[in-house]
Amino acid sequence: MWRKWTLAVPVALVGAVLTAAPAAATGGIAWQECAAAECGEVRVPLDWSRPGGEKITLAVSRLRATDPARRIGVLLINPGGPGGPGRALVRDHGAELFPADLRARFDIIGLDPRGVGESRPAIACPVPPNDPAVTQFPSTRAEYDRLIGYNRRVAAGCRAATGPLIDHVDTVSAARDIDVVRSALGEQKISWLGLSYGSLLGATYAGMYPNRVRAAVLDGALDHTIGSRRLAVDEARATEDVFGAFARWCAAETSCALHGRDVRAEYSALLDSGVGGLTPEQIGYSAYGLLSLTDYWPDLATAIRDRAGFEEGGSAPAYRVIACHDFPSDIRSFADMSARVAEVRRVAPTTRGHVEGWDVQAGCLGWPIPAKNPWGPTPVRGAPPILVVSGEHDPATPHSWGIGLACQISGSRLLTWTGVGHTAYFNDTATRQREIDYLLRP
């Protein structure tokens, strides 16, 4: 799904088309130079049920179109998450991440969603969302109870540090914010590039404001109907598939640090023992991140060979809090948990279910903050044709999710790519160009 900005878990009004009145104009954005871009702020309601009440601040950045005479409009970027900041991405990495033809024709807009990055207030959790001493794969009732207790302590700390915002960082609220940003930019319509979790945010916006969408690419698609069991199991199965592709690459590629060795056996031995003070869960989650981009595969091979180089990792505060609003766990007992541990270990005997979907399911177990945007469909009606992009070998957003999301969007086009990795944008140049061609169309 979703954590790294380079990638990319993951509506409130389920069962009906989401519609909303256009947001009121905010008087524009006071832009200031920041690095190679411009930066500004937009004020939005803290609680959209009380639009005249307390306000919060969203951080935005802009790269102006380099060919103003042929400018199409604005292209908003969401790089994933939940909790992925867009402002710094566009400000600091725009020239390298967005091809010249996109930069020529669009003002590219980076947005930090509410509670994220440089938006204020930001989600803060003084108790880390993950503790290596508290397993997310409990094998006893005592371990299960300890996980629930720890999650509740995390949530209590998040609430104390974040304040009232913590109840209002769901994806529907973030989608409403986007329309305020659109209005502040002075645009009648926006184009959207949403990667991973950004596909859910973009689909939610399109469902609520279909006449405000010019074009939208949803790459690394999330299906918000699947529930927390499939969230974990589908990712575990897909990650096992991708690890098989990684092992085959090592067998064929002489530069792989594990070339000529039994990759599965060496990785399994590593998970059995742990290394460098890291738990098997920390190693597994770190390896999962490295599997997501094929450019990282040499690093993964070296880390397995050297038994070093894995990151401690763990969920960021914004990731955990937003995920628990949008992807609440439906585990209700230790028996439920035991059955799911057995299932992911069965479908993923090598990688063992160390995936983001499991981190969300286990991390939101017992979460005391009510989910404002629980599982349900993301219907879109009346928008222009939307491009849903899904990979056949994507460890973080499996292909079945792309099919599921496309089925919820009237008139959508599903573009399937056959390569390996999370999102075509960062793994397959030919498919990325097809996304760009779609965005540039008249």
Secondary structure, DSSP 4 states (H G I P E B T S, - for coil): --SSTT------STTS----PPPPP------EEETTEEEEEEEEESSTTSTTS-EEEEEEEEE--S-GGG--EEEEEE--TTT--SHHHHHHHHHHHS-HHHHHHEEEEEEE-TBSTTSBSBP--SS-S--TTS-SS--SHHHHHHHHHHHHHHHHHHHHHHGGGGGS-SHHHHHHHHHHHHHHTT-S-EEEEEETHHHHHHHHHHHH-GGGEEEEEEES---TTSHHHHHHHHHHHHHHHHHHHHHHHHHH-TTSTTTTS-HHHHHHHHHHH-BTTB-HHHHHHHHHHHHTSGGGHHHHHHHHHHT---------HHHHHHHHHHS-----SHHHHHHHHHHHHHH-TTTTT-SHHHHHHHHTTT--SPPSS-S----B-SSPP-EEEEEEE-SSS-HHHHHHHHHTBTT-EEEEEEEESS-STTT-HHHHHHHHHHHH--
